[in-house]
Amino acid sequence: MGGWDIHIFDCSKNIVMFVWSLCVPCGCVCMQAVNAKLSDSDKNAPIIAALLLCCLGDIGGILNRYRLRGQLNIEDSIVADIVFWCFIPCCAVTQEYIEVMKQKKGNERTLIWEAIRD
């Protein structure tokens, strides 16, 4: 078990997805659903992740991040999860997305429309 390979401000590693999270309505929701689909064996995980973020906002993002860390064996603190999701949510969701793409797809520059094709 280790920490994040992608740092919180490494958004430039996939700038398209960072802009997606900032500018596309429900962009963060889509990113978290894709993360859940690729990292969780439960077939309902993407729906649960999307509903958590839609219904609970930052709290849902924090819960999704906490669950994702467990799935990917990433050591970090819940306090960091809370701070990142409350103050820089677009950076947090982009970090999560890039980490999942790096571990599950082997390419941290994978775009969301490429990730959902599989």
PyMOL commands that set and color helices and strands:
alter all, ss='L'
color gray80, all
select helices_A, chain A and resi 11-23+27-39+45-56+58-72+78-87+89-105+112-115
alter helices_A, ss='H'
color red, helices_A
deselect
rebuild
show_as cartoon
